Amino acid sequence: MFNVDGTPAKPIPVTDANADAMGLEWGYVLHDHGIEVIALTWYDVGPIVPWDTDPLSRISGTPSLWDSNRPAPIQAPAAPLKVTKPVAPAPAPAPARSRITR
């Protein structure tokens, strides 16, 4: 990770003692199977949001709903995202043959 000016970012450990002072409301822990979302003002752990969650889903920002004992408060969009394969570009035309004359 990097700062806006391009310098390497220094990790800032977040603990119960400094989370309030830093003004943090949410914590995120990256896992192989998804991202754990923690409402810091309510819980110590949170539910996992799978990586394949549709990015058009409605996600609640109410901290009290992000309880690790319940599914993440995410509502799928009315119309699911359609994944289509990109169209392959047309093949390049063959180079013109040069004529050799003598």
Number of C-alpha atoms within 10 A of each C-alpha: 9 9 9 8 7 8 9 10 11 9 7 6 7 12 8 9 8 11 16 13 8 9 8 13 13 16 16 14 12 12 12 7 11 15 16 20 22 22 24 19 14 15 15 12 18 25 20 21 18 14 13 8 11 15 12 13 15 13 12 13 12 9 17 11 18 25 19 17 10 11 13 19 17 16 12 15 12 9 8 11 12 7 6 6 6 6 6 6 6 6 6 6 6 6 6 6 6 6 6 5 4 3
